Amino acid sequence: MKITELKTYLVNSDEGESTDRPGGRNWLFVKVVTDEGIHGVGEGGGWPVVVEKAIQELSHFLIGENPFDIERLWLKLYDVLHGHGVTGSIRGGAISAIDTALWDIKGKALGVPVYELLGGKLRDRIRVYGHASSPKGAEDLMARGYTAFKCGPSVSRLKELREAVGYDVEIGIHCHAQFAPSAAIRMGRESEPYKPLFLEDPVLPENVEAFAKVADKVGVPLATGERFATKWAFSELLARNLVDIVQPETTRLGGITELKKLAAMAEAQAVTVAPHDGSVGPIVEMANVHVLASIPNCIFLEHKANDVSWRLDVAPGAVPEENGYIQVPHSPGLGVDIDEKVAAAHPIREVGSFDYNFRSPEEILRSAPD
């Protein structure tokens, strides 16, 4: 079997008028075609419009290759891109999309789900968690069967949520790396009576010493990972036991290959895995489901509970969340495809068509918690 073509699809996934990123939220899908009539699908993130260009350039190095050689091709692409410097979300996004599609091809060709290629499944369904920063939002999720969600970085908000929904549901706090260490420590300590499940990115995770300072003084589990583009970015945090939950973004980490490796790194340190899935599309969500089904240290999967109406239409076979879980599919490969007509019906929007939310310097680096 040989690779003959790579196709890319940019899909608008933002119905709102306001955004915090260039061009709004978009999905980038890829289809890797072979000479035996089998194709695989993947998804790349980071900066989708730029990642698409990267994939188009990389296609030259894949045509004629055997798609079964997933590990070798991952290393080939990584090496081809080394001249661009230390890897980032663009490099990671391109490799992620292609890698995921190759796993899909291999599963389809062998007639087995991807999780079988990863060692078999340990669970039949994956628990998901959502987003809610108001009692109404939390109650709506719980009515749908959710047992976990996360809210914005505010102790008063967490207190309000606990008073509304009690302690039978798990609540995490997402800080978006906005706080100076002293402010993060104060917020973590003040939140402890309300038993948050985790404190996500309380400080810049790239600053390991700042992360260590928070870990040393706060009795709340720390989580991080959505900003990282390789497994190596997690190495020191894991080696020093500074993180309790890793939250890799599979569309920029390096695809299924890297997610499986990171899960093993985390398992060795008694750390659980909860991939970031709040802004990505249905293809990588199914990739996450296959990997999480195959690892022992899965805690749950982030999920955008209320997304654009065409989320499932553009990816036939994607399994919807039901009662707070996503069932693990049994079809060969990922069990999902791309509907090219639906993708074409939702083109990305012009940059100037949005109202942009710019943070002030004080919001980018907050010196005190709410």
C-alpha positions as CSV (number, residue, x, y, z in Angstrom):
1,M,0.0,0.0,0.0
2,K,1.3,3.5,-0.9
3,I,0.1,7.0,-0.1
4,T,-1.0,8.8,-3.2
5,E,-2.6,12.0,-2.0
6,L,-3.3,14.3,1.0
7,K,-6.4,16.4,1.0
8,T,-7.2,19.2,3.6
9,Y,-10.4,20.7,4.7
10,L,-10.9,23.9,6.8
11,V,-14.2,24.1,8.5
12,N,-15.7,27.0,10.4
13,S,-16.7,25.8,13.9
14,D,-17.8,29.2,15.3
15,E,-21.3,30.5,15.2
16,G,-20.6,33.5,17.5
17,E,-19.6,37.0,16.6
18,S,-16.9,37.4,19.2
19,T,-13.6,35.5,19.3
20,D,-10.2,35.5,21.0
21,R,-8.2,34.1,18.0
22,P,-7.5,35.1,14.4
23,G,-10.4,34.0,12.2
24,G,-12.4,32.5,15.0
25,R,-12.5,28.8,16.0
26,N,-11.9,26.5,13.0
27,W,-11.2,22.8,12.4
28,L,-8.6,21.4,10.1
29,F,-9.2,17.9,8.8
30,V,-6.9,15.9,6.5
31,K,-7.6,12.9,4.4
32,V,-4.7,10.6,3.5
33,V,-5.5,8.6,0.3
34,T,-3.8,5.3,-0.7
35,D,-3.5,3.3,-3.9
36,E,-5.7,0.5,-2.5
37,G,-8.8,2.6,-2.1
38,I,-8.4,3.0,1.6
39,H,-8.2,6.5,3.1
40,G,-7.6,7.7,6.6
41,V,-8.8,10.9,8.3
42,G,-7.1,13.1,10.9
43,E,-7.3,16.5,12.5
44,G,-4.6,19.1,13.2
45,G,-4.9,22.1,15.5
46,G,-2.7,24.9,16.8
47,W,-3.4,27.5,14.1
48,P,-5.5,25.6,11.5
49,V,-5.0,28.0,8.6
50,V,-1.2,27.9,8.9
51,V,-1.2,24.2,9.7
52,E,-3.0,23.5,6.4
53,K,-0.1,25.1,4.5
54,A,2.4,23.0,6.5
55,I,0.5,19.8,5.6
56,Q,0.4,20.7,1.9
57,E,4.2,21.2,2.0
58,L,4.8,17.9,3.9
59,S,2.7,15.9,1.4
60,H,5.8,15.8,-0.9
61,F,7.6,13.7,1.7
62,L,4.7,11.2,2.1
63,I,3.6,10.4,-1.5
64,G,4.8,6.8,-2.3
65,E,5.3,5.9,1.4
66,N,3.8,2.9,3.1
67,P,1.1,4.3,5.5
68,F,1.7,1.3,7.9
69,D,5.1,2.7,8.8
70,I,3.6,5.1,11.4
71,E,6.5,5.5,13.7
72,R,9.0,5.9,10.9
73,L,6.9,8.5,9.1
74,W,6.3,10.4,12.4
75,L,10.1,10.7,12.8
76,K,10.6,11.6,9.2
77,L,8.2,14.5,9.4
78,Y,9.6,15.6,12.7
79,D,13.1,15.6,11.2
80,V,12.0,17.4,8.0
81,L,10.7,20.2,10.1
82,H,13.7,20.5,12.5
83,G,15.1,23.4,10.5
84,H,12.2,25.6,11.7
85,G,13.6,25.4,15.2
86,V,12.1,24.1,18.5
87,T,8.7,22.5,17.7
88,G,5.5,24.4,18.2
89,S,1.8,24.1,17.6
90,I,2.3,24.4,13.8
91,R,4.8,21.6,13.5
92,G,2.8,19.6,16.0
93,G,-0.5,20.3,14.3
94,A,0.7,19.1,11.0
95,I,2.2,15.9,12.3
96,S,-0.8,15.3,14.5
97,A,-3.3,15.4,11.6
98,I,-1.2,13.0,9.4
99,D,-0.3,10.6,12.3
100,T,-4.0,10.2,13.2
101,A,-5.0,9.5,9.6
102,L,-2.3,6.9,9.3
103,W,-3.6,5.0,12.4
104,D,-7.1,5.2,10.8
105,I,-5.7,3.7,7.6
106,K,-4.0,0.9,9.4
107,G,-7.1,0.0,11.4
108,K,-9.3,0.0,8.3
109,A,-6.8,-2.1,6.3
110,L,-6.6,-4.7,9.1
111,G,-10.4,-4.5,9.9
112,V,-10.0,-3.6,13.5
113,P,-10.7,-0.4,15.6
114,V,-7.7,1.7,16.4
115,Y,-7.8,0.8,20.1
116,E,-7.1,-2.9,19.1
117,L,-3.8,-1.6,17.6
118,L,-3.0,0.1,20.9
119,G,-3.3,-3.0,23.0
120,G,-7.0,-3.5,23.2
121,K,-9.6,-1.6,25.3
122,L,-9.9,-1.4,29.0
123,R,-13.3,0.3,29.0
124,D,-16.4,0.5,26.8
125,R,-17.1,4.2,27.4
126,I,-15.3,7.4,28.2
127,R,-16.5,9.8,30.8
128,V,-16.6,13.4,29.6
129,Y,-16.6,16.7,31.5
130,G,-18.0,20.0,30.4
131,H,-17.8,23.8,31.1
132,A,-20.1,25.8,33.4
133,S,-19.5,29.0,35.3
134,S,-23.1,29.5,36.6
135,P,-25.5,27.4,38.6
136,K,-27.8,27.2,35.6
137,G,-25.1,25.9,33.4
138,A,-24.0,23.4,36.0
139,E,-27.5,22.1,36.6
140,D,-28.1,21.8,32.8
141,L,-25.0,19.6,32.5
142,M,-26.0,17.5,35.5
143,A,-29.4,17.0,34.0
144,R,-27.7,15.5,30.9
145,G,-25.8,13.1,33.1
146,Y,-22.5,14.9,33.5
147,T,-20.6,14.1,36.7
148,A,-17.8,16.7,36.2
149,F,-17.2,20.1,34.8
150,K,-14.9,23.0,35.2
151,C,-15.4,26.7,35.8
152,G,-13.5,30.0,35.4
153,P,-10.8,31.1,37.9
154,S,-12.9,32.5,40.8
155,V,-13.2,31.2,44.3
156,S,-16.5,33.0,44.8
157,R,-17.9,31.4,41.6
158,L,-16.7,27.9,42.9
159,K,-18.4,28.6,46.2
160,E,-21.6,29.6,44.4
161,L,-21.5,26.4,42.3
162,R,-21.0,24.2,45.3
163,E,-23.9,25.8,47.1
164,A,-26.1,25.2,44.0
165,V,-25.1,21.6,43.1
166,G,-23.4,20.1,46.1
167,Y,-20.4,17.9,46.3
168,D,-21.5,14.8,44.3
169,V,-20.2,16.4,41.1
170,E,-16.6,17.1,40.4
171,I,-15.6,20.7,39.6
172,G,-12.2,21.9,38.3
173,I,-10.9,25.4,38.0
174,H,-9.4,26.6,34.7
175,C,-7.0,29.5,35.1
176,H,-5.6,29.9,31.6
177,A,-2.2,30.6,33.0
178,Q,-3.3,34.1,34.0
179,F,-1.9,34.3,37.5
180,A,1.4,35.3,39.2
181,P,2.5,32.5,41.6
182,S,1.5,34.4,44.7
183,A,-2.0,35.0,43.3
184,A,-2.4,31.4,42.2
185,I,-1.4,30.2,45.7
186,R,-3.9,32.4,47.3
187,M,-6.7,31.2,45.0
188,G,-5.7,27.6,45.5
189,R,-5.7,27.9,49.2
190,E,-9.0,29.8,49.4
191,S,-10.6,27.2,47.1
192,E,-9.6,24.2,49.2
193,P,-12.8,24.2,51.4
194,Y,-14.9,23.8,48.2
195,K,-12.9,20.7,47.1
196,P,-12.0,21.5,43.5
197,L,-10.9,18.5,41.5
198,F,-8.0,20.4,39.9
199,L,-6.4,23.7,39.4
200,E,-5.6,24.0,35.7
201,D,-2.7,26.1,34.5
202,P,-2.6,28.4,37.5
203,V,0.6,29.9,36.2
204,L,2.6,29.7,32.9
205,P,3.3,25.9,32.8
206,E,6.5,26.7,30.8
207,N,7.8,28.2,33.9
208,V,8.5,25.1,35.8
209,E,9.8,26.8,38.9
210,A,6.6,28.9,39.2
211,F,4.6,25.8,38.8
212,A,6.6,24.1,41.5
213,K,6.1,27.0,43.9
214,V,2.3,26.6,43.5
215,A,2.5,22.8,43.8
216,D,4.4,23.2,47.1
217,K,1.9,25.5,48.8
218,V,-1.5,24.4,47.5
219,G,-3.5,21.3,48.5
220,V,-5.4,21.1,45.2
221,P,-4.3,18.7,42.4
222,L,-2.6,20.6,39.5
223,A,-3.4,20.0,35.9
224,T,-1.7,21.3,32.7
225,G,-0.9,20.4,29.1
226,E,-3.1,22.0,26.5
227,R,-0.4,24.5,25.5
228,F,2.3,21.9,24.9
229,A,3.2,20.6,21.5
230,T,5.4,17.6,22.4
231,K,5.6,14.8,25.0
232,W,9.0,16.2,26.0
233,A,7.4,19.4,27.2
234,F,5.8,17.3,30.1
235,S,9.1,15.6,31.1
236,E,10.3,17.9,33.9
237,L,6.8,18.4,35.4
238,L,6.3,14.7,35.5
239,A,9.8,13.9,36.8
240,R,9.4,16.3,39.6
241,N,5.9,15.2,40.5
242,L,4.5,18.7,40.0
243,V,1.4,17.7,38.0
244,D,-1.5,15.4,38.9
245,I,-3.5,15.4,35.6
246,V,-2.0,15.9,32.2
247,Q,-4.3,17.5,29.6
248,P,-2.6,17.2,26.2
249,E,-4.1,18.7,23.1
250,T,-3.9,15.8,20.7
251,T,-4.1,18.0,17.6
252,R,-0.9,19.7,18.5
253,L,0.9,17.1,20.6
254,G,1.7,14.8,17.7
255,G,-1.4,12.7,17.2
256,I,-2.3,9.2,18.5
257,T,1.4,8.1,18.6
258,E,2.4,10.8,21.0
259,L,-0.8,10.6,23.1
260,K,-0.1,6.9,23.8
261,K,3.5,7.6,24.7
262,L,2.6,10.5,27.0
263,A,0.0,8.3,28.7
264,A,2.8,5.8,29.5
265,M,5.1,8.6,30.8
266,A,2.2,9.8,33.1
267,E,1.3,6.3,34.2
268,A,4.9,5.8,35.5
269,Q,4.4,8.8,37.7
270,A,0.9,7.9,38.9
271,V,-0.6,10.8,36.9
272,T,-3.9,10.6,35.1
273,V,-4.7,11.7,31.5
274,A,-7.6,14.0,30.5
275,P,-7.0,15.3,27.0
276,H,-7.9,18.9,26.2
277,D,-10.9,18.7,23.9
278,G,-12.8,21.9,24.4
279,S,-12.1,23.6,21.1
280,V,-11.3,20.8,18.7
281,G,-13.4,18.8,16.3
282,P,-15.1,15.4,16.2
283,I,-12.3,13.5,14.4
284,V,-9.6,14.1,17.1
285,E,-12.3,13.5,19.7
286,M,-12.8,10.0,18.4
287,A,-9.0,9.6,18.3
288,N,-8.9,10.5,22.0
289,V,-11.6,8.0,22.8
290,H,-9.7,5.2,21.2
291,V,-6.5,6.0,23.1
292,L,-8.3,6.6,26.4
293,A,-10.1,3.3,26.0
294,S,-6.6,1.6,25.8
295,I,-4.8,3.1,28.8
296,P,-5.2,2.4,32.5
297,N,-4.8,6.0,33.7
298,C,-7.7,7.7,31.9
299,I,-9.7,10.0,34.2
300,F,-12.0,11.6,31.7
301,L,-12.2,13.6,28.4
302,E,-13.0,17.3,28.1
303,H,-16.0,17.9,25.8
304,K,-17.7,20.9,24.4
305,A,-21.3,20.1,25.4
306,N,-22.9,22.8,23.2
307,D,-21.1,23.1,19.9
308,V,-22.0,24.1,16.4
309,S,-25.0,22.3,15.0
310,W,-22.9,20.7,12.2
311,R,-20.4,19.0,14.5
312,L,-21.6,15.5,13.9
313,D,-22.8,16.1,10.3
314,V,-19.3,16.9,9.1
315,A,-17.8,13.7,10.5
316,P,-20.2,10.8,9.9
317,G,-19.6,8.0,12.5
318,A,-18.6,10.4,15.3
319,V,-20.2,9.2,18.5
320,P,-22.3,11.8,20.4
321,E,-22.0,12.2,24.1
322,E,-24.9,10.5,26.0
323,N,-25.5,10.7,29.7
324,G,-22.0,12.1,30.3
325,Y,-20.2,9.4,28.4
326,I,-19.0,8.7,24.8
327,Q,-19.3,5.0,23.8
328,V,-16.1,3.5,22.3
329,P,-16.9,2.7,18.6
330,H,-16.2,-0.7,17.2
331,S,-15.9,0.1,13.4
332,P,-12.5,-0.4,11.8
333,G,-10.1,2.5,12.2
334,L,-11.4,5.5,14.0
335,G,-14.9,4.8,12.8
336,V,-15.3,8.3,11.5
337,D,-15.1,10.0,8.1
338,I,-15.3,13.4,6.5
339,D,-18.5,14.6,4.7
340,E,-16.9,16.9,2.1
341,K,-20.2,18.5,1.2
342,V,-20.9,19.5,4.8
343,A,-17.3,20.7,5.1
344,A,-17.7,22.9,2.0
345,A,-21.0,24.3,3.3
346,H,-19.2,25.8,6.3
347,P,-16.2,27.7,5.0
348,I,-14.0,29.6,7.4
349,R,-14.8,33.3,8.0
350,E,-12.7,36.3,7.3
351,V,-10.6,37.7,10.1
352,G,-12.4,41.0,10.0
353,S,-15.9,39.5,10.4
354,F,-15.4,39.1,14.2
355,D,-15.3,41.3,17.3
356,Y,-12.1,40.5,19.0
357,N,-11.7,40.1,22.8
358,F,-8.4,41.6,23.8
359,R,-7.2,41.1,27.3
360,S,-5.6,43.9,29.2
361,P,-2.1,43.5,30.6
362,E,-3.7,43.1,34.1
363,E,-5.9,40.3,32.8
364,I,-2.9,38.6,31.1
365,L,-0.9,38.5,34.4
366,R,-3.2,38.8,37.4
367,S,-1.7,39.7,40.7
368,A,-4.7,38.8,42.8
369,P,-7.5,36.2,42.6
370,D,-11.2,37.1,42.4
